[in-house]
Amino acid sequence: MDYLSRFVRDPHVCGGQPVIRGTRVPLRTILASLAEGATIGEVLADFPTVRDEDVRAAIAFAAAAATR
């Protein structure tokens, strides 16, 4: 999965935090929701501009980061 293409950093959007491309939803918000026990479905309901593939990309990113 090319998960990095799902995220973008722009100094004019959310202070330059990585966000889901095409949204203003920070990557860390998605990961925090999942860490608190939210299901993918709940995340999608809470953030309607985010797609299933975006959430899965966030999970893949976190998994890859944990191995470094």
N, CA, C and O atoms as a Tripos MOL2 file, in Angstrom:
@<TRIPOS>MOLECULE
protein
  272   271    68     0     0
PROTEIN
NO_CHARGES

@<TRIPOS>ATOM
      1 N           0.8430   -1.1780    0.0000 N.3       1 MET1
      2 CA          0.0000    0.0000    0.0000 C.3       1 MET1
      3 C           0.8870    1.2390    0.0000 C.2       1 MET1
      4 O           1.8260    1.3420    0.7890 O.2       1 MET1
      5 N           0.5870    2.1610   -0.8750 N.am      2 ASP2
      6 CA          1.3080    3.4260   -0.9400 C.3       2 ASP2
      7 C           0.6330    4.4100    0.0060 C.2       2 ASP2
      8 O          -0.0030    5.3720   -0.4250 O.2       2 ASP2
      9 N           0.7840    4.1520    1.3060 N.am      3 TYR3
     10 CA          0.0610    4.9440    2.2880 C.3       3 TYR3
     11 C           0.5230    6.3930    2.3510 C.2       3 TYR3
     12 O          -0.2710    7.2700    2.6930 O.2       3 TYR3
     13 N           1.7730    6.6670    2.0340 N.am      4 LEU4
     14 CA          2.2610    8.0360    2.1390 C.3       4 LEU4
     15 C           1.5700    8.9810    1.1610 C.2       4 LEU4
     16 O           1.5070   10.1840    1.4140 O.2       4 LEU4
     17 N           1.0560    8.4650    0.0600 N.am      5 SER5
     18 CA          0.3520    9.3240   -0.8970 C.3       5 SER5
     19 C          -0.9850    9.7980   -0.3380 C.2       5 SER5
     20 O          -1.5960   10.7070   -0.9000 O.2       5 SER5
     21 N          -1.4470    9.2050    0.7480 N.am      6 ARG6
     22 CA         -2.7300    9.5710    1.3500 C.3       6 ARG6
     23 C          -2.6070   10.7640    2.2880 C.2       6 ARG6
     24 O          -3.6200   11.3210    2.7110 O.2       6 ARG6
     25 N          -1.3800   11.1670    2.6200 N.am      7 PHE7
     26 CA         -1.1480   12.2470    3.5700 C.3       7 PHE7
     27 C          -0.4440   13.4110    2.8870 C.2       7 PHE7
     28 O           0.2440   13.2390    1.8810 O.2       7 PHE7
     29 N          -0.6300   14.5910    3.4510 N.am      8 VAL8
     30 CA          0.0320   15.7800    2.9210 C.3       8 VAL8
     31 C           0.3460   16.7200    4.0690 C.2       8 VAL8
     32 O          -0.3750   16.7660    5.0660 O.2       8 VAL8
     33 N           1.4260   17.4650    3.9200 N.am      9 ARG9
     34 CA          1.7790   18.5260    4.8730 C.3       9 ARG9
     35 C           1.7460   19.8410    4.1170 C.2       9 ARG9
     36 O           2.3590   19.9750    3.0580 O.2       9 ARG9
     37 N           1.0350   20.7990    4.6620 N.am     10 ASP10
     38 CA          0.9470   22.1260    4.0660 C.3      10 ASP10
     39 C           1.0010   23.1220    5.2240 C.2      10 ASP10
     40 O           0.1760   23.0540    6.1350 O.2      10 ASP10
     41 N           1.9550   24.0380    5.1980 N.am     11 PRO11
     42 CA          2.0710   24.9730    6.3160 C.3      11 PRO11
     43 C           0.8180   25.8260    6.5290 C.2      11 PRO11
     44 O           0.6520   26.4300    7.5890 O.2      11 PRO11
     45 N          -0.0520   25.8750    5.5350 N.am     12 HIS12
     46 CA         -1.2790   26.6710    5.6350 C.3      12 HIS12
     47 C          -2.4820   25.8470    6.0890 C.2      12 HIS12
     48 O          -3.5810   26.3840    6.2270 O.2      12 HIS12
     49 N          -2.2860   24.5590    6.3190 N.am     13 VAL13
     50 CA         -3.3750   23.6780    6.7540 C.3      13 VAL13
     51 C          -2.9780   23.0340    8.0700 C.2      13 VAL13
     52 O          -1.9770   22.3210    8.1400 O.2      13 VAL13
     53 N          -3.7440   23.2750    9.0940 N.am     14 CYS14
     54 CA         -3.5310   22.6700   10.4170 C.3      14 CYS14
     55 C          -2.0970   22.8520   10.9120 C.2      14 CYS14
     56 O          -1.5160   21.9480   11.5130 O.2      14 CYS14
     57 N          -1.5420   24.0190   10.6550 N.am     15 GLY15
     58 CA         -0.2050   24.3300   11.1580 C.3      15 GLY15
     59 C           0.8990   23.4560   10.6020 C.2      15 GLY15
     60 O           1.9550   23.3300   11.2230 O.2      15 GLY15
     61 N           0.6810   22.8520    9.4510 N.am     16 GLY16
     62 CA          1.7080   22.0130    8.8430 C.3      16 GLY16
     63 C           1.7130   20.5750    9.3100 C.2      16 GLY16
     64 O           2.5750   19.7970    8.9010 O.2      16 GLY16
     65 N           0.7530   20.2000   10.1700 N.am     17 GLN17
     66 CA          0.6550   18.8010   10.5910 C.3      17 GLN17
     67 C           0.2920   17.9360    9.3910 C.2      17 GLN17
     68 O          -0.3820   18.4170    8.4800 O.2      17 GLN17
     69 N           0.7160   16.6780    9.3620 N.am     18 PRO18
     70 CA          0.2440   15.8050    8.2880 C.3      18 PRO18
     71 C          -1.2600   15.5870    8.4220 C.2      18 PRO18
     72 O          -1.7650   15.2670    9.4980 O.2      18 PRO18
     73 N          -1.9560   15.7650    7.3180 N.am     19 VAL19
     74 CA         -3.4070   15.5680    7.2740 C.3      19 VAL19
     75 C          -3.7400   14.5740    6.1780 C.2      19 VAL19
     76 O          -2.9190   14.2940    5.3050 O.2      19 VAL19
     77 N          -4.9450   14.0480    6.2300 N.am     20 ILE20
     78 CA         -5.4360   13.1850    5.1680 C.3      20 ILE20
     79 C          -5.6200   14.0640    3.9410 C.2      20 ILE20
     80 O          -6.2920   15.0940    4.0070 O.2      20 ILE20
     81 N          -5.0280   13.6640    2.8300 N.am     21 ARG21
     82 CA         -5.0800   14.4580    1.6010 C.3      21 ARG21
     83 C          -6.5190   14.8140    1.2540 C.2      21 ARG21
     84 O          -7.4040   13.9600    1.2780 O.2      21 ARG21
     85 N          -6.7410   16.0840    0.9310 N.am     22 GLY22
     86 CA         -8.0630   16.5490    0.5410 C.3      22 GLY22
     87 C          -8.9710   16.8910    1.7030 C.2      22 GLY22
     88 O         -10.1380   17.2300    1.5060 O.2      22 GLY22
     89 N          -8.4350   16.8040    2.9320 N.am     23 THR23
     90 CA         -9.2260   17.1080    4.1260 C.3      23 THR23
     91 C          -8.4140   18.0220    5.0340 C.2      23 THR23
     92 O          -7.2830   18.3900    4.7170 O.2      23 THR23
     93 N          -8.9950   18.3720    6.1390 N.am     24 ARG24
     94 CA         -8.2860   19.0820    7.1980 C.3      24 ARG24
     95 C          -8.2070   18.1960    8.4450 C.2      24 ARG24
     96 O          -8.0900   18.6990    9.5620 O.2      24 ARG24
     97 N          -8.2700   16.8930    8.2510 N.am     25 VAL25
     98 CA         -8.2490   15.9380    9.3680 C.3      25 VAL25
     99 C          -6.8060   15.4800    9.5920 C.2      25 VAL25
    100 O          -6.2290   14.8100    8.7350 O.2      25 VAL25
    101 N          -6.2250   15.8360   10.7340 N.am     26 PRO26
    102 CA         -4.8440   15.4260   11.0090 C.3      26 PRO26
    103 C          -4.7000   13.9090   11.1640 C.2      26 PRO26
    104 O          -5.5800   13.2310   11.6950 O.2      26 PRO26
    105 N          -3.5900   13.4130   10.6930 N.am     27 LEU27
    106 CA         -3.2590   11.9930   10.8310 C.3      27 LEU27
    107 C          -3.2860   11.5940   12.3070 C.2      27 LEU27
    108 O          -3.7910   10.5260   12.6540 O.2      27 LEU27
    109 N          -2.7500   12.4410   13.1600 N.am     28 ARG28
    110 CA         -2.7000   12.0950   14.5890 C.3      28 ARG28
    111 C          -4.0970   11.9730   15.1930 C.2      28 ARG28
    112 O          -4.2840   11.2150   16.1450 O.2      28 ARG28
    113 N          -5.0740   12.6950   14.6660 N.am     29 THR29
    114 CA         -6.4480   12.5920   15.1600 C.3      29 THR29
    115 C          -7.0250   11.2240   14.8350 C.2      29 THR29
    116 O          -7.6990   10.6130   15.6640 O.2      29 THR29
    117 N          -6.7600   10.7480   13.6300 N.am     30 ILE30
    118 CA         -7.2290    9.4120   13.2250 C.3      30 ILE30
    119 C          -6.5810    8.3510   14.1180 C.2      30 ILE30
    120 O          -7.2610    7.4670   14.6390 O.2      30 ILE30
    121 N          -5.2690    8.4500   14.2870 N.am     31 LEU31
    122 CA         -4.5610    7.4620   15.1020 C.3      31 LEU31
    123 C          -4.9950    7.5200   16.5640 C.2      31 LEU31
    124 O          -5.1100    6.4830   17.2180 O.2      31 LEU31
    125 N          -5.2340    8.7160   17.0780 N.am     32 ALA32
    126 CA         -5.6870    8.8410   18.4650 C.3      32 ALA32
    127 C          -7.0650    8.2190   18.6420 C.2      32 ALA32
    128 O          -7.3230    7.5600   19.6490 O.2      32 ALA32
    129 N          -7.9480    8.4230   17.6770 N.am     33 SER33
    130 CA         -9.2840    7.8200   17.7530 C.3      33 SER33
    131 C          -9.1910    6.3050   17.7940 C.2      33 SER33
    132 O          -9.8660    5.6510   18.5880 O.2      33 SER33
    133 N          -8.3460    5.7530   16.9290 N.am     34 LEU34
    134 CA         -8.1740    4.3000   16.9050 C.3      34 LEU34
    135 C          -7.5500    3.8050   18.2080 C.2      34 LEU34
    136 O          -7.9510    2.7660   18.7310 O.2      34 LEU34
    137 N          -6.5800    4.5370   18.7310 N.am     35 ALA35
    138 CA         -5.9220    4.1480   19.9810 C.3      35 ALA35
    139 C          -6.8910    4.1620   21.1590 C.2      35 ALA35
    140 O          -6.7310    3.4000   22.1120 O.2      35 ALA35
    141 N          -7.8940    5.0300   21.0880 N.am     36 GLU36
    142 CA         -8.8950    5.1060   22.1530 C.3      36 GLU36
    143 C          -9.9650    4.0330   22.0100 C.2      36 GLU36
    144 O         -10.8680    3.9350   22.8410 O.2      36 GLU36
    145 N          -9.8640    3.2230   20.9480 N.am     37 GLY37
    146 CA        -10.7850    2.1080   20.7980 C.3      37 GLY37
    147 C         -11.8540    2.2670   19.7350 C.2      37 GLY37
    148 O         -12.7060    1.3930   19.5770 O.2      37 GLY37
    149 N         -11.8190    3.3750   19.0010 N.am     38 ALA38
    150 CA        -12.8090    3.5630   17.9320 C.3      38 ALA38
    151 C         -12.5760    2.5370   16.8270 C.2      38 ALA38
    152 O         -11.4370    2.1760   16.5290 O.2      38 ALA38
    153 N         -13.6540    2.0790   16.2330 N.am     39 THR39
    154 CA        -13.5430    1.1960   15.0770 C.3      39 THR39
    155 C         -13.3520    2.0590   13.8300 C.2      39 THR39
    156 O         -13.5470    3.2740   13.8640 O.2      39 THR39
    157 N         -12.9720    1.4170   12.7430 N.am     40 ILE40
    158 CA        -12.8430    2.1550   11.4890 C.3      40 ILE40
    159 C         -14.1790    2.7850   11.1260 C.2      40 ILE40
    160 O         -14.2240    3.9300   10.6750 O.2      40 ILE40
    161 N         -15.2500    2.0580   11.3160 N.am     41 GLY41
    162 CA        -16.5850    2.5880   11.0290 C.3      41 GLY41
    163 C         -16.9090    3.8240   11.8530 C.2      41 GLY41
    164 O         -17.5030    4.7750   11.3450 O.2      41 GLY41
    165 N         -16.5200    3.8120   13.1190 N.am     42 GLU42
    166 CA        -16.7620    4.9790   13.9720 C.3      42 GLU42
    167 C         -15.9280    6.1730   13.5250 C.2      42 GLU42
    168 O         -16.4030    7.3090   13.5380 O.2      42 GLU42
    169 N         -14.6940    5.9140   13.1310 N.am     43 VAL43
    170 CA        -13.8500    7.0030   12.6280 C.3      43 VAL43
    171 C         -14.4780    7.6020   11.3750 C.2      43 VAL43
    172 O         -14.5400    8.8230   11.2250 O.2      43 VAL43
    173 N         -14.9400    6.7410   10.4820 N.am     44 LEU44
    174 CA        -15.5600    7.2280    9.2450 C.3      44 LEU44
    175 C         -16.8260    8.0310    9.5390 C.2      44 LEU44
    176 O         -17.1070    9.0180    8.8590 O.2      44 LEU44
    177 N         -17.5800    7.6180   10.5350 N.am     45 ALA45
    178 CA        -18.7920    8.3570   10.9110 C.3      45 ALA45
    179 C         -18.4370    9.7130   11.5220 C.2      45 ALA45
    180 O         -19.1300   10.7030   11.2880 O.2      45 ALA45
    181 N         -17.3600    9.7540   12.3030 N.am     46 ASP46
    182 CA        -16.9450   11.0000   12.9510 C.3      46 ASP46
    183 C         -16.3200   11.9860   11.9710 C.2      46 ASP46
    184 O         -16.4120   13.1990   12.1620 O.2      46 ASP46
    185 N         -15.6870   11.4690   10.9280 N.am     47 PHE47
    186 CA        -14.9790   12.3030    9.9530 C.3      47 PHE47
    187 C         -15.4530   11.9300    8.5430 C.2      47 PHE47
    188 O         -14.7880   11.1510    7.8600 O.2      47 PHE47
    189 N         -16.5810   12.4710    8.1050 N.am     48 PRO48
    190 CA        -17.1740   12.0470    6.8310 C.3      48 PRO48
    191 C         -16.3270   12.3450    5.5940 C.2      48 PRO48
    192 O         -16.5910   11.7850    4.5300 O.2      48 PRO48
    193 N         -15.3220   13.2060    5.7030 N.am     49 THR49
    194 CA        -14.4580   13.4750    4.5410 C.3      49 THR49
    195 C         -13.3510   12.4390    4.4000 C.2      49 THR49
    196 O         -12.6310   12.4290    3.4010 O.2      49 THR49
    197 N         -13.2130   11.5640    5.3980 N.am     50 VAL50
    198 CA        -12.1740   10.5330    5.3970 C.3      50 VAL50
    199 C         -12.7520    9.2440    4.8290 C.2      50 VAL50
    200 O         -13.8960    8.8840    5.1080 O.2      50 VAL50
    201 N         -11.9470    8.5570    4.0300 N.am     51 ARG51
    202 CA        -12.3850    7.2930    3.4190 C.3      51 ARG51
    203 C         -11.7440    6.1080    4.1450 C.2      51 ARG51
    204 O         -10.7520    6.2560    4.8580 O.2      51 ARG51
    205 N         -12.3290    4.9550    3.9450 N.am     52 ASP52
    206 CA        -11.8190    3.7190    4.5440 C.3      52 ASP52
    207 C         -10.3310    3.5400    4.2350 C.2      52 ASP52
    208 O          -9.5480    3.1860    5.1170 O.2      52 ASP52
    209 N          -9.9470    3.7830    2.9910 N.am     53 GLU53
    210 CA         -8.5530    3.6140    2.5840 C.3      53 GLU53
    211 C          -7.6300    4.5590    3.3460 C.2      53 GLU53
    212 O          -6.4740    4.2250    3.6100 O.2      53 GLU53
    213 N          -8.1410    5.7390    3.6980 N.am     54 ASP54
    214 CA         -7.3410    6.6950    4.4610 C.3      54 ASP54
    215 C          -7.0440    6.1610    5.8610 C.2      54 ASP54
    216 O          -5.9180    6.2720    6.3470 O.2      54 ASP54
    217 N          -8.0430    5.5890    6.4960 N.am     55 VAL55
    218 CA         -7.8610    5.0450    7.8420 C.3      55 VAL55
    219 C          -6.9010    3.8620    7.7950 C.2      55 VAL55
    220 O          -6.0310    3.7290    8.6550 O.2      55 VAL55
    221 N          -7.0560    3.0220    6.8090 N.am     56 ARG56
    222 CA         -6.1480    1.8770    6.6800 C.3      56 ARG56
    223 C          -4.7170    2.3430    6.3990 C.2      56 ARG56
    224 O          -3.7580    1.7250    6.8630 O.2      56 ARG56
    225 N          -4.5770    3.4180    5.6480 N.am     57 ALA57
    226 CA         -3.2530    3.9850    5.3950 C.3      57 ALA57
    227 C          -2.6410    4.5220    6.6810 C.2      57 ALA57
    228 O          -1.4380    4.3770    6.9000 O.2      57 ALA57
    229 N          -3.4490    5.1350    7.5280 N.am     58 ALA58
    230 CA         -2.9660    5.6330    8.8110 C.3      58 ALA58
    231 C          -2.4620    4.4750    9.6760 C.2      58 ALA58
    232 O          -1.4300    4.5910   10.3370 O.2      58 ALA58
    233 N          -3.1840    3.3800    9.6650 N.am     59 ILE59
    234 CA         -2.7730    2.1900   10.4240 C.3      59 ILE59
    235 C          -1.4640    1.6340    9.8590 C.2      59 ILE59
    236 O          -0.5590    1.2830   10.6160 O.2      59 ILE59
    237 N          -1.3650    1.5550    8.5400 N.am     60 ALA60
    238 CA         -0.1400    1.0550    7.9040 C.3      60 ALA60
    239 C           1.0450    1.9610    8.2210 C.2      60 ALA60
    240 O           2.1500    1.4760    8.4660 O.2      60 ALA60
    241 N           0.8240    3.2580    8.2180 N.am     61 PHE61
    242 CA          1.8710    4.2140    8.5570 C.3      61 PHE61
    243 C           2.3630    3.9860    9.9910 C.2      61 PHE61
    244 O           3.5680    3.9380   10.2380 O.2      61 PHE61
    245 N           1.4340    3.8480   10.9210 N.am     62 ALA62
    246 CA          1.7950    3.6260   12.3170 C.3      62 ALA62
    247 C           2.5620    2.3180   12.4810 C.2      62 ALA62
    248 O           3.5320    2.2540   13.2350 O.2      62 ALA62
    249 N           2.1340    1.2920   11.7850 N.am     63 ALA63
    250 CA          2.8250   -0.0070   11.8710 C.3      63 ALA63
    251 C           4.2440    0.1140   11.3350 C.2      63 ALA63
    252 O           5.1810   -0.4170   11.9310 O.2      63 ALA63
    253 N           4.4080    0.8080   10.2140 N.am     64 ALA64
    254 CA          5.7390    0.9850    9.6390 C.3      64 ALA64
    255 C           6.6220    1.8330   10.5540 C.2      64 ALA64
    256 O           7.8090    1.5490   10.7090 O.2      64 ALA64
    257 N           6.0520    2.8620   11.1530 N.am     65 ALA65
    258 CA          6.8150    3.7250   12.0500 C.3      65 ALA65
    259 C           7.2780    2.9730   13.2980 C.2      65 ALA65
    260 O           8.3330    3.2730   13.8570 O.2      65 ALA65
    261 N           6.4890    2.0040   13.7240 N.am     66 ALA66
    262 CA          6.8220    1.2450   14.9240 C.3      66 ALA66
    263 C           8.0070    0.3080   14.7080 C.2      66 ALA66
    264 O           8.6210   -0.1450   15.6740 O.2      66 ALA66
    265 N           8.3270    0.0180   13.4690 N.am     67 THR67
    266 CA          9.4320   -0.8960   13.1870 C.3      67 THR67
    267 C          10.7500   -0.1700   13.0050 C.2      67 THR67
    268 O          11.7870   -0.8030   12.8070 O.2      67 THR67
    269 N          10.7170    1.1380   13.0690 N.am     68 ARG68
    270 CA         11.9630    1.9100   12.8550 C.3      68 ARG68
    271 C          12.6790    2.1920   14.1360 C.2      68 ARG68
    272 O          13.7340    2.8260   14.1280 O.2      68 ARG68
@<TRIPOS>BOND
     1     1     2 1
     2     2     3 1
     3     3     4 2
     4     3     5 am
     5     5     6 1
     6     6     7 1
     7     7     8 2
     8     7     9 am
     9     9    10 1
    10    10    11 1
    11    11    12 2
    12    11    13 am
    13    13    14 1
    14    14    15 1
    15    15    16 2
    16    15    17 am
    17    17    18 1
    18    18    19 1
    19    19    20 2
    20    19    21 am
    21    21    22 1
    22    22    23 1
    23    23    24 2
    24    23    25 am
    25    25    26 1
    26    26    27 1
    27    27    28 2
    28    27    29 am
    29    29    30 1
    30    30    31 1
    31    31    32 2
    32    31    33 am
    33    33    34 1
    34    34    35 1
    35    35    36 2
    36    35    37 am
    37    37    38 1
    38    38    39 1
    39    39    40 2
    40    39    41 am
    41    41    42 1
    42    42    43 1
    43    43    44 2
    44    43    45 am
    45    45    46 1
    46    46    47 1
    47    47    48 2
    48    47    49 am
    49    49    50 1
    50    50    51 1
    51    51    52 2
    52    51    53 am
    53    53    54 1
    54    54    55 1
    55    55    56 2
    56    55    57 am
    57    57    58 1
    58    58    59 1
    59    59    60 2
    60    59    61 am
    61    61    62 1
    62    62    63 1
    63    63    64 2
    64    63    65 am
    65    65    66 1
    66    66    67 1
    67    67    68 2
    68    67    69 am
    69    69    70 1
    70    70    71 1
    71    71    72 2
    72    71    73 am
    73    73    74 1
    74    74    75 1
    75    75    76 2
    76    75    77 am
    77    77    78 1
    78    78    79 1
    79    79    80 2
    80    79    81 am
    81    81    82 1
    82    82    83 1
    83    83    84 2
    84    83    85 am
    85    85    86 1
    86    86    87 1
    87    87    88 2
    88    87    89 am
    89    89    90 1
    90    90    91 1
    91    91    92 2
    92    91    93 am
    93    93    94 1
    94    94    95 1
    95    95    96 2
    96    95    97 am
    97    97    98 1
    98    98    99 1
    99    99   100 2
   100    99   101 am
   101   101   102 1
   102   102   103 1
   103   103   104 2
   104   103   105 am
   105   105   106 1
   106   106   107 1
   107   107   108 2
   108   107   109 am
   109   109   110 1
   110   110   111 1
   111   111   112 2
   112   111   113 am
   113   113   114 1
   114   114   115 1
   115   115   116 2
   116   115   117 am
   117   117   118 1
   118   118   119 1
   119   119   120 2
   120   119   121 am
   121   121   122 1
   122   122   123 1
   123   123   124 2
   124   123   125 am
   125   125   126 1
   126   126   127 1
   127   127   128 2
   128   127   129 am
   129   129   130 1
   130   130   131 1
   131   131   132 2
   132   131   133 am
   133   133   134 1
   134   134   135 1
   135   135   136 2
   136   135   137 am
   137   137   138 1
   138   138   139 1
   139   139   140 2
   140   139   141 am
   141   141   142 1
   142   142   143 1
   143   143   144 2
   144   143   145 am
   145   145   146 1
   146   146   147 1
   147   147   148 2
   148   147   149 am
   149   149   150 1
   150   150   151 1
   151   151   152 2
   152   151   153 am
   153   153   154 1
   154   154   155 1
   155   155   156 2
   156   155   157 am
   157   157   158 1
   158   158   159 1
   159   159   160 2
   160   159   161 am
   161   161   162 1
   162   162   163 1
   163   163   164 2
   164   163   165 am
   165   165   166 1
   166   166   167 1
   167   167   168 2
   168   167   169 am
   169   169   170 1
   170   170   171 1
   171   171   172 2
   172   171   173 am
   173   173   174 1
   174   174   175 1
   175   175   176 2
   176   175   177 am
   177   177   178 1
   178   178   179 1
   179   179   180 2
   180   179   181 am
   181   181   182 1
   182   182   183 1
   183   183   184 2
   184   183   185 am
   185   185   186 1
   186   186   187 1
   187   187   188 2
   188   187   189 am
   189   189   190 1
   190   190   191 1
   191   191   192 2
   192   191   193 am
   193   193   194 1
   194   194   195 1
   195   195   196 2
   196   195   197 am
   197   197   198 1
   198   198   199 1
   199   199   200 2
   200   199   201 am
   201   201   202 1
   202   202   203 1
   203   203   204 2
   204   203   205 am
   205   205   206 1
   206   206   207 1
   207   207   208 2
   208   207   209 am
   209   209   210 1
   210   210   211 1
   211   211   212 2
   212   211   213 am
   213   213   214 1
   214   214   215 1
   215   215   216 2
   216   215   217 am
   217   217   218 1
   218   218   219 1
   219   219   220 2
   220   219   221 am
   221   221   222 1
   222   222   223 1
   223   223   224 2
   224   223   225 am
   225   225   226 1
   226   226   227 1
   227   227   228 2
   228   227   229 am
   229   229   230 1
   230   230   231 1
   231   231   232 2
   232   231   233 am
   233   233   234 1
   234   234   235 1
   235   235   236 2
   236   235   237 am
   237   237   238 1
   238   238   239 1
   239   239   240 2
   240   239   241 am
   241   241   242 1
   242   242   243 1
   243   243   244 2
   244   243   245 am
   245   245   246 1
   246   246   247 1
   247   247   248 2
   248   247   249 am
   249   249   250 1
   250   250   251 1
   251   251   252 2
   252   251   253 am
   253   253   254 1
   254   254   255 1
   255   255   256 2
   256   255   257 am
   257   257   258 1
   258   258   259 1
   259   259   260 2
   260   259   261 am
   261   261   262 1
   262   262   263 1
   263   263   264 2
   264   263   265 am
   265   265   266 1
   266   266   267 1
   267   267   268 2
   268   267   269 am
   269   269   270 1
   270   270   271 1
   271   271   272 2
@<TRIPOS>SUBSTRUCTURE
     1 MET1         2 RESIDUE 1 A MET
     2 ASP2         6 RESIDUE 1 A ASP
     3 TYR3        10 RESIDUE 1 A TYR
     4 LEU4        14 RESIDUE 1 A LEU
     5 SER5        18 RESIDUE 1 A SER
     6 ARG6        22 RESIDUE 1 A ARG
     7 PHE7        26 RESIDUE 1 A PHE
     8 VAL8        30 RESIDUE 1 A VAL
     9 ARG9        34 RESIDUE 1 A ARG
    10 ASP10       38 RESIDUE 1 A ASP
    11 PRO11       42 RESIDUE 1 A PRO
    12 HIS12       46 RESIDUE 1 A HIS
    13 VAL13       50 RESIDUE 1 A VAL
    14 CYS14       54 RESIDUE 1 A CYS
    15 GLY15       58 RESIDUE 1 A GLY
    16 GLY16       62 RESIDUE 1 A GLY
    17 GLN17       66 RESIDUE 1 A GLN
    18 PRO18       70 RESIDUE 1 A PRO
    19 VAL19       74 RESIDUE 1 A VAL
    20 ILE20       78 RESIDUE 1 A ILE
    21 ARG21       82 RESIDUE 1 A ARG
    22 GLY22       86 RESIDUE 1 A GLY
    23 THR23       90 RESIDUE 1 A THR
    24 ARG24       94 RESIDUE 1 A ARG
    25 VAL25       98 RESIDUE 1 A VAL
    26 PRO26      102 RESIDUE 1 A PRO
    27 LEU27      106 RESIDUE 1 A LEU
    28 ARG28      110 RESIDUE 1 A ARG
    29 THR29      114 RESIDUE 1 A THR
    30 ILE30      118 RESIDUE 1 A ILE
    31 LEU31      122 RESIDUE 1 A LEU
    32 ALA32      126 RESIDUE 1 A ALA
    33 SER33      130 RESIDUE 1 A SER
    34 LEU34      134 RESIDUE 1 A LEU
    35 ALA35      138 RESIDUE 1 A ALA
    36 GLU36      142 RESIDUE 1 A GLU
    37 GLY37      146 RESIDUE 1 A GLY
    38 ALA38      150 RESIDUE 1 A ALA
    39 THR39      154 RESIDUE 1 A THR
    40 ILE40      158 RESIDUE 1 A ILE
    41 GLY41      162 RESIDUE 1 A GLY
    42 GLU42      166 RESIDUE 1 A GLU
    43 VAL43      170 RESIDUE 1 A VAL
    44 LEU44      174 RESIDUE 1 A LEU
    45 ALA45      178 RESIDUE 1 A ALA
    46 ASP46      182 RESIDUE 1 A ASP
    47 PHE47      186 RESIDUE 1 A PHE
    48 PRO48      190 RESIDUE 1 A PRO
    49 THR49      194 RESIDUE 1 A THR
    50 VAL50      198 RESIDUE 1 A VAL
    51 ARG51      202 RESIDUE 1 A ARG
    52 ASP52      206 RESIDUE 1 A ASP
    53 GLU53      210 RESIDUE 1 A GLU
    54 ASP54      214 RESIDUE 1 A ASP
    55 VAL55      218 RESIDUE 1 A VAL
    56 ARG56      222 RESIDUE 1 A ARG
    57 ALA57      226 RESIDUE 1 A ALA
    58 ALA58      230 RESIDUE 1 A ALA
    59 ILE59      234 RESIDUE 1 A ILE
    60 ALA60      238 RESIDUE 1 A ALA
    61 PHE61      242 RESIDUE 1 A PHE
    62 ALA62      246 RESIDUE 1 A ALA
    63 ALA63      250 RESIDUE 1 A ALA
    64 ALA64      254 RESIDUE 1 A ALA
    65 ALA65      258 RESIDUE 1 A ALA
    66 ALA66      262 RESIDUE 1 A ALA
    67 THR67      266 RESIDUE 1 A THR
    68 ARG68      270 RESIDUE 1 A ARG
